[in-house]
Amino acid sequence: MCPSSLRAARLRRLTVLTASTLAAPSAVRAEEPPSSVEVTVRGANDGARLRESAQAVHVVETTNARRESADLGEVLARSQGVGVRRGGGLGSSTRFALNGLTDEQVRFFLDGVPLELAGYPAGIANVPVNLVQRIEIYRGVVPVRFGADALGGAVNVVSDQDVRGTHGGASYEIGSFGTHRATATVHTHDPATGLFARASGFWDHADNDYPIQADVVDASGTPTRATVDRFHDGYDAIGANVELGFVRKPWARQLLVRAFVTDAGKELQNNPYGEVPYGDAGFARRSFGVSARYEHLLARHLLVDGVVGAARTDTLFRDLGTCVWDWLGRCVRQRTTPGEIEGKPHDLVTWDRSAYARLNLGWTFDADHAIRLALAPTYAFRTADERRQSDPTALDPQTGDRRLFTFVSGVEETSRFADGALENIVFAKDYFQVARAQNALIGSGTFKDEARDTHRVGFGDSLRYRFTSWLYAKASYEWATRLPSVLETFGDGVLVTDNLALQPERSHNGNLGFTIDRRETPLGDFRADTNGFVRAADDLIVLLGNERSFTYQNVYGARALGIEAASGWTSPGEWLSLDGNVTYQDFRNTEDSGTFSTFEGDRIPNRPYFFANGSARFLVRGLVSRRDELSCTWNSRWVHSFYRSWESAGSKDQKPVVPSQLVHSIVVAYLARSGPTTGTLSGEIQNLTGQRVYDFFGVQRPGRAFYLKSTIEF
């Protein structure tokens, strides 16, 4: 190779290393300065570069999903290794699982900012999919740039990264069970001044009055199984955010200030097992905050990306009902004491205040080596007020101050060898947490100050080797730590009490997989991905207690071995696309002493372990005009049955079981383009065969449902 060609090749590798490895998750992806114009490699976008990097990541593009009625929880549930379980319809409680680990063991982000601090405290499943460009699912090994203490992995929701010109979009959906969902977004950029502005918002409403099977007591007092409509399960949410600042300036890729506000309310229909109906209890949550982000490439080789912000969330839980309700929505008798859930009244207000920062510094030394330093402090403050105490003159334990300071830092080094065929990322992390709480002393009318300080370290490595342009392998490992959360440490102020003695969860996380991505062959595009994983966790935090009091405790260890595989094919001309994936995970209790030692070797209960997804998409172009499209998509999901409780406890034929399920949906969408404007109209039938579907034992999800959705983008 001649010297000029060698220099050009090294420059391309240097640019790619900077763009793909050191690029922090940003609210806006600004263009590179003129000196980095060679960033384009085989037309790869940010999602493709992530897939092909050494990171243990699966990327889900939402282009087609934005034209469908499925919410973000449903989109995620179609991915291998991912389980999303819902306690009902829109707005219901959600349990997310990734390779066996679940709940707060998996961290969630919006453009690199913790999701609950970015305007979506209700959880990832309720984020409007039309405001999402792609989803990044990190399997057990989390890059240091997130500043995360995740045990089982992380999910980063990426919003629209384009800042060019003036663009926008809107969507409106109407469907069964009183469902209405709307989104709108618009942004504009003035190239002369660099001024950038963006605004977006959403509105959700659902009655969730879908039919279920329940026991109804007749006039003689005999319970009879009957089909009834849910009557106290409504959900409403509204939110907006605005961004203002500068992009593509000589002194900043971006300097943006963002403010958000969300307001949501949810009625509570039943107890955790769907046996007892409620008619009055519910909660409301309001969240608002502000953040500032700065990103710039200094001196050509030093990338600086930082975000700082503050958020506030106010939660109202009210349970003052005086009626005993039946499943027909009738008040059958009066209670002697208000309160449906505990048998005592609650009018509880909880105030959460948070401040956070994320700073990433990346240095590119040469075409094949780069290093990143990440610093991520977070401060959380909580207090509450129970306005319906049994003794109004007594000290309210909820008014005590609770503070949690967490500092996660990390450093990673990225190297490429063999002309880029081999990429390796080695990293180390440091975890530090300080917890302080005022706990009420029973009978004394005073508070006692309690404290806990925690320090841990972790490390890991990710490796990718490319055999050919379309075949590569990945291996990754992390000795991961997950620090106790605010909820686990301080409780919820209702049923869950505090526990400052909690220790971090620890886990050995490993992955090994192969990917095939063969495009534009005479027979079409072929893709396949398989990944084997191991999760060996200790000191897992579990909620224990009785019907009157609960607390989170470190109680057991667990080991998960599993494999997930996905494959797909798209015909020449893209008229047919077939995709499918399957996941099997063997998640076992390894505790040989303590609370759960009796169940050593048992499968961890109440978690799906064998499930699969499939889809077929037919596409016809040029029906009415040259640029229109008509598509029909079929989606199926199958979940094997699983026990709600430990498999060795009691007789198998008498244990509660969540049954096997096979659910189908079909979407027909018509897309039309006129100049820069694109419009879509789609119709969807979910749960096509009307199956009775359960994610949790006894809690039925919606049956057959119909939806219409329209979108416009310009």
Long-range contacts (C-beta under 8 A, 24 or more apart in sequence): 9-419, 10-366, 10-367, 11-38, 11-367, 12-38, 12-41, 13-367, 13-368, 13-416, 13-419, 13-420, 14-364, 14-366, 14-367, 15-39, 16-41, 16-49, 16-420, 17-364, 17-367, 17-368, 17-370, 17-414, 17-416, 18-297, 18-301, 18-303, 18-362, 18-364, 18-370, 19-49, 20-46, 20-49, 20-50, 20-53, 21-53, 21-362, 21-370, 21-372, 21-414, 21-425, 22-303, 22-362, 22-364, 22-370, 22-372, 22-414, 23-303, 24-112, 24-145, 24-295, 24-303, 24-305, 24-360, 24-362, 25-109, 25-111, 25-112, 25-145, 25-146, 25-156, 25-158, 26-111, 26-112, 26-161, 26-254, 26-293, 26-295, 26-305, 27-111, 27-159, 27-243, 27-254, 27-256, 27-258, 27-293, 28-161, 28-163, 28-196, 28-243, 28-247, 28-254, 28-256, 29-161, 29-162, 29-163, 30-163, 30-247, 30-248, 30-253, 30-254, 30-295, 31-248, 32-297, 33-250, 33-297, 35-300, 36-297, 46-134, 46-158, 46-161, 47-134, 47-136, 50-136, 51-515, 51-517, 52-464, 52-466, 52-472, 53-423, 53-464, 54-414, 54-423, 54-424, 54-425, 54-462, 54-463, 54-464, 54-474, 54-476, 55-138, 55-141, 55-143, 55-425, 55-462, 55-476, 56-138, 56-139, 56-140, 56-141, 56-462, 56-474, 56-476, 56-511, 57-136, 57-137, 57-138, 57-139, 58-136, 58-137, 58-139, 58-529, 59-134, 59-135, 59-136, 59-137, 60-134, 60-135, 60-136, 60-137, 61-133, 61-134, 62-129, 62-132, 62-133, 62-134, 62-135, 64-617, 64-631, 64-633, 65-129, 66-129, 66-130, 66-132, 66-171, 66-711, 67-667, 67-669, 67-671, 67-680, 67-682, 67-709, 67-711, 68-633, 68-667, 68-669, 68-682, 68-684, 68-709, 69-173, 69-175, 69-667, 69-682, 69-684, 69-686, 69-707, 69-708, 69-709, 70-129, 70-635, 70-665, 70-684, 70-686, 71-125, 71-126, 71-128, 71-129, 72-124, 72-125, 72-126, 72-127, 72-128, 72-129, 72-132, 72-135, 72-157, 73-124, 73-125, 73-126, 75-129, 75-135, 76-124, 76-125, 76-135, 76-137, 76-155, 77-613, 77-637, 78-581, 78-613, 78-615, 78-635, 78-637, 79-137, 79-581, 79-613, 80-529, 80-531, 80-564, 80-565, 80-566, 80-581, 80-582, 80-583, 80-613, 81-137, 81-139, 81-531, 81-533, 81-562, 81-564, 81-583, 81-585, 82-137, 82-583, 83-607, 83-608, 83-611, 84-125, 85-608, 85-695, 85-696, 86-125, 86-695, 86-701, 87-695, 87-696, 87-699, 88-208, 88-230, 88-233, 88-269, 88-699, 88-701, 88-702, 89-177, 89-179, 89-206, 89-208, 89-210, 89-233, 89-235, 89-701, 89-702, 90-126, 90-179, 90-181, 90-204, 90-206, 90-208, 90-235, 91-122, 91-126, 91-204, 91-206, 91-208, 91-235, 91-236, 91-237, 91-264, 91-266, 92-208, 92-233, 92-235, 92-266, 94-123, 94-124, 94-125, 94-126, 95-695, 95-696, 96-123, 96-124, 96-125, 96-155, 97-607, 97-608, 98-137, 98-139, 98-140, 98-152, 98-153, 98-155, 99-139, 99-140, 99-152, 99-153, 99-533, 99-535, 99-560, 99-562, 99-564, 99-585, 100-152, 100-535, 100-558, 100-560, 100-562, 100-585, 100-587, 100-604, 100-607, 100-609, 101-140, 101-151, 101-152, 101-153, 101-507, 101-535, 101-537, 101-560, 102-152, 102-607, 104-482, 104-485, 104-487, 104-488, 105-150, 105-151, 105-152, 105-482, 105-505, 106-150, 106-151, 106-152, 106-153, 106-154, 106-155, 107-142, 107-146, 107-148, 107-149, 107-150, 107-153, 107-154, 107-155, 108-154, 108-155, 108-156, 108-157, 109-146, 109-148, 109-154, 109-155, 109-156, 109-157, 110-156, 110-157, 110-159, 111-156, 111-157, 111-158, 111-159, 112-145, 112-146, 112-156, 112-307, 112-358, 113-291, 113-307, 113-309, 113-356, 113-358, 114-356, 114-378, 115-157, 116-287, 116-311, 116-313, 116-354, 117-289, 117-309, 117-311, 117-354, 117-356, 118-260, 118-289, 118-291, 118-311, 119-239, 119-241, 119-260, 119-261, 119-262, 119-287, 119-288, 119-289, 119-311, 120-239, 120-262, 121-262, 121-264, 121-285, 121-287, 121-313, 122-237, 122-262, 122-264, 122-285, 124-155, 124-157, 126-204, 126-237, 127-157, 128-181, 128-183, 128-202, 128-204, 130-169, 130-171, 130-183, 130-185, 130-711, 131-159, 131-160, 131-183, 131-185, 131-200, 131-202, 132-157, 132-158, 132-159, 133-158, 133-159, 133-160, 133-161, 134-158, 139-476, 139-511, 139-531, 139-533, 140-476, 140-478, 140-480, 140-507, 140-509, 140-510, 140-511, 140-533, 140-535, 141-460, 141-462, 141-476, 141-477, 141-478, 141-480, 141-509, 141-511, 142-478, 142-480, 143-412, 143-425, 143-427, 144-372, 144-374, 144-410, 144-411, 144-412, 144-427, 144-429, 145-305, 145-358, 145-360, 145-372, 145-374, 146-358, 146-374, 146-376, 147-358, 147-374, 147-375, 147-376, 147-408, 147-409, 147-410, 148-376, 148-408, 149-406, 149-408, 149-431, 149-481, 149-482, 149-483, 149-504, 150-480, 150-482, 151-480, 151-481, 151-482, 151-505, 151-506, 151-507, 151-509, 151-537, 152-480, 152-482, 152-507, 152-509, 152-535, 153-509, 160-185, 160-187, 162-187, 163-187, 163-189, 163-196, 163-247, 163-248, 164-189, 165-189, 167-713, 167-714, 168-713, 168-714, 169-711, 169-712, 169-713, 169-714, 170-711, 170-712, 171-709, 171-710, 171-711, 171-712, 172-709, 172-710, 173-707, 173-708, 173-709, 173-710, 174-707, 174-708, 174-709, 175-684, 175-705, 175-706, 175-707, 175-708, 176-210, 176-702, 176-704, 176-705, 176-706, 176-707, 177-206, 177-207, 177-208, 177-209, 177-210, 177-702, 177-705, 178-205, 178-206, 178-207, 178-208, 178-209, 178-234, 179-205, 179-206, 179-207, 179-705, 179-707, 180-204, 180-205, 180-206, 181-205, 187-243, 189-247, 189-248, 191-248, 193-246, 194-246, 194-247, 194-248, 194-249, 195-245, 195-246, 196-243, 196-244, 196-245, 196-246, 196-247, 196-254, 196-256, 197-242, 197-243, 197-244, 198-242, 198-243, 198-244, 199-240, 199-241, 199-242, 199-243, 200-240, 200-241, 201-238, 201-239, 201-240, 201-241, 202-237, 202-238, 202-239, 202-240, 203-237, 203-238, 204-235, 204-236, 204-237, 204-238, 205-234, 205-235, 205-236, 205-237, 206-234, 206-235, 207-233, 207-234, 208-233, 208-234, 208-235, 208-269, 208-702, 209-233, 210-702, 210-703, 210-705, 211-703, 212-274, 212-700, 213-692, 213-700, 214-274, 214-277, 214-327, 215-275, 215-327, 216-326, 216-327, 216-328, 217-326, 217-332, 226-327, 228-327, 228-328, 230-269, 231-269, 231-277, 231-279, 231-329, 232-267, 232-268, 232-269, 232-277, 232-278, 232-279, 232-280, 232-282, 232-325, 232-329, 233-267, 233-268, 233-269, 234-265, 234-266, 234-267, 235-264, 235-265, 235-266, 235-267, 236-264, 236-265, 237-262, 237-263, 237-264, 237-265, 238-262, 238-263, 238-264, 239-263, 239-264, 251-296, 252-294, 252-295, 252-296, 253-295, 253-296, 253-297, 254-293, 254-294, 254-295, 254-296, 255-292, 255-293, 255-294, 256-292, 256-293, 257-290, 257-291, 257-292, 258-290, 258-291, 258-292, 258-293, 258-309, 259-288, 259-289, 259-290, 259-291, 260-287, 260-288, 260-289, 260-290, 261-286, 261-287, 261-288, 262-286, 262-287, 262-288, 263-287, 268-341, 270-699, 271-341, 272-696, 272-699, 273-696, 273-697, 273-698, 273-699, 274-696, 274-697, 274-698, 274-699, 274-700, 275-698, 277-325, 277-326, 277-327, 278-321, 278-325, 278-340, 278-341, 279-321, 279-323, 279-325, 279-329, 279-331, 279-340, 280-319, 280-320, 280-321, 280-322, 280-323, 280-325, 280-340, 281-318, 281-319, 281-321, 281-340, 281-341, 282-318, 283-315, 283-316, 283-317, 283-318, 284-315, 284-316, 285-313, 285-314, 285-315, 285-316, 286-313, 286-314, 287-311, 287-312, 287-313, 287-314, 288-312, 289-354, 301-363, 301-364, 301-365, 302-361, 302-362, 302-363, 302-364, 303-360, 303-361, 303-362, 303-363, 303-364, 304-360, 304-361, 304-362, 305-358, 305-359, 305-360, 305-362, 306-357, 306-358, 306-359, 306-360, 307-357, 307-358, 308-356, 308-357, 308-358, 309-355, 309-356, 309-357, 310-353, 310-354, 310-355, 310-356, 311-353, 311-354, 311-355, 311-356, 312-351, 312-352, 312-353, 312-354, 313-351, 313-352, 313-354, 314-349, 314-350, 314-351, 314-352, 315-349, 315-350, 315-352, 316-348, 316-349, 316-350, 317-346, 317-347, 317-348, 317-350, 317-493, 317-494, 318-346, 318-347, 318-348, 319-345, 319-346, 319-347, 320-345, 320-346, 320-347, 320-388, 338-388, 342-494, 342-495, 342-548, 344-390, 345-388, 346-386, 346-388, 346-494, 347-386, 347-387, 347-388, 348-384, 348-385, 348-386, 348-387, 348-398, 348-493, 348-494, 349-384, 349-385, 349-387, 350-382, 350-383, 350-384, 350-398, 350-492, 350-493, 351-382, 351-383, 351-384, 352-380, 352-381, 352-382, 352-486, 353-380, 353-381, 353-382, 354-378, 354-379, 354-380, 354-381, 355-379, 367-416, 368-415, 368-416, 368-417, 368-420, 369-413, 369-414, 369-415, 369-416, 370-413, 370-414, 371-411, 371-412, 371-413, 371-414, 372-411, 372-412, 372-413, 372-414, 373-409, 373-410, 373-411, 374-409, 374-410, 374-411, 374-412, 375-407, 375-409, 376-407, 376-408, 376-409, 377-405, 377-406, 377-407, 378-405, 378-406, 378-407, 379-403, 379-404, 379-405, 379-406, 380-404, 380-405, 380-406, 380-486, 382-486, 382-490, 384-493, 386-493, 394-445, 395-440, 395-445, 395-446, 395-447, 396-440, 397-439, 397-440, 398-493, 400-437, 400-438, 400-439, 400-440, 400-447, 401-436, 401-437, 401-438, 402-436, 402-437, 402-438, 402-486, 402-489, 402-490, 402-498, 403-434, 403-435, 403-436, 403-437, 404-433, 404-434, 404-435, 404-436, 404-486, 404-489, 404-490, 405-433, 405-434, 406-431, 406-432, 406-433, 406-483, 407-431, 407-432, 407-433, 408-432, 420-466, 421-465, 421-466, 421-467, 422-463, 422-464, 422-465, 422-466, 423-463, 423-464, 423-465, 424-461, 424-462, 424-463, 424-464, 425-461, 425-462, 425-463, 426-459, 426-460, 426-461, 427-459, 427-460, 427-461, 428-457, 428-458, 428-459, 429-457, 429-458, 429-459, 429-460, 429-481, 430-455, 430-456, 430-457, 430-458, 431-455, 431-456, 431-457, 431-458, 431-481, 431-483, 431-504, 433-483, 433-484, 433-504, 435-484, 435-489, 435-500, 437-489, 437-490, 437-498, 437-500, 439-498, 450-500, 451-500, 452-489, 452-500, 452-501, 452-502, 454-483, 454-503, 454-504, 456-481, 456-483, 456-504, 456-506, 457-481, 460-509, 470-516, 470-517, 470-518, 470-519, 471-514, 471-515, 471-516, 472-514, 472-515, 473-512, 473-513, 473-514, 473-515, 474-511, 474-512, 474-513, 474-514, 474-515, 474-531, 475-510, 475-511, 475-512, 475-513, 476-509, 476-510, 476-511, 477-508, 477-509, 477-510, 477-511, 478-508, 478-509, 479-506, 479-507, 479-508, 479-509, 480-506, 480-507, 480-508, 480-509, 481-505, 481-506, 482-506, 482-507, 484-541, 484-552, 487-552, 488-541, 488-552, 489-552, 491-551, 491-552, 495-545, 495-548, 495-549, 495-550, 496-543, 496-545, 496-550, 496-551, 496-552, 497-549, 497-550, 497-551, 498-551, 499-551, 499-552, 499-553, 502-541, 502-552, 502-553, 502-554, 503-539, 503-554, 504-539, 505-537, 505-538, 505-539, 505-540, 505-541, 505-554, 506-537, 506-538, 506-539, 507-535, 507-536, 507-537, 507-538, 508-534, 508-535, 508-536, 508-537, 509-533, 509-534, 509-535, 510-534, 522-572, 523-572, 524-569, 524-570, 524-571, 524-572, 525-568, 525-569, 525-570, 526-568, 526-569, 527-566, 527-567, 527-568, 527-569, 528-565, 528-566, 528-567, 528-568, 529-565, 529-566, 529-567, 530-563, 530-564, 530-565, 530-566, 531-563, 531-564, 531-565, 532-562, 532-563, 533-560, 533-561, 533-562, 533-563, 533-564, 533-585, 534-559, 534-560, 534-561, 534-562, 535-559, 535-560, 535-587, 536-560, 536-590, 544-595, 553-595, 555-591, 555-594, 555-595, 555-596, 556-589, 556-590, 556-591, 556-594, 556-595, 556-596, 557-589, 557-590, 557-591, 558-587, 558-588, 558-589, 558-590, 558-591, 558-604, 559-587, 559-588, 559-590, 560-585, 560-586, 560-587, 560-588, 561-585, 561-586, 562-586, 562-587, 574-619, 575-618, 575-619, 575-620, 576-616, 576-617, 576-618, 576-619, 577-615, 577-616, 577-617, 577-619, 578-615, 578-616, 578-617, 579-614, 579-615, 579-616, 580-612, 580-613, 580-614, 580-615, 581-612, 581-613, 581-614, 582-611, 582-612, 582-613, 583-610, 583-611, 583-612, 584-609, 584-610, 585-609, 585-610, 589-646, 598-648, 599-646, 599-648, 599-649, 601-648, 602-646, 602-647, 602-648, 603-642, 603-643, 603-647, 605-642, 605-643, 605-644, 605-645, 605-646, 605-647, 606-642, 606-643, 606-644, 606-645, 606-658, 606-696, 606-697, 607-642, 608-639, 608-640, 608-642, 608-658, 609-640, 609-642, 610-639, 610-640, 611-637, 611-638, 611-639, 611-640, 612-637, 612-638, 613-637, 613-638, 624-672, 625-672, 625-673, 627-672, 627-673, 628-670, 628-671, 628-672, 628-673, 629-669, 629-670, 629-671, 630-668, 630-669, 630-670, 630-671, 631-667, 631-668, 631-669, 631-671, 632-666, 632-667, 632-668, 632-669, 633-666, 633-667, 633-669, 634-664, 634-665, 634-666, 635-664, 635-665, 635-666, 635-667, 636-662, 636-663, 636-664, 636-665, 637-661, 637-662, 637-663, 638-662, 638-663, 644-697, 656-697, 656-698, 657-697, 658-694, 658-695, 658-696, 658-697, 659-694, 661-691, 661-693, 661-694, 662-691, 663-687, 663-688, 663-689, 663-691, 663-693, 664-688, 664-689, 676-714, 677-712, 677-713, 677-714, 678-711, 678-712, 678-713, 678-714, 679-710, 679-711, 679-712, 679-713, 680-709, 680-710, 680-711, 680-712, 681-708, 681-709, 681-710, 682-708, 682-709, 682-710, 683-707, 683-708, 683-709, 684-708, 684-709
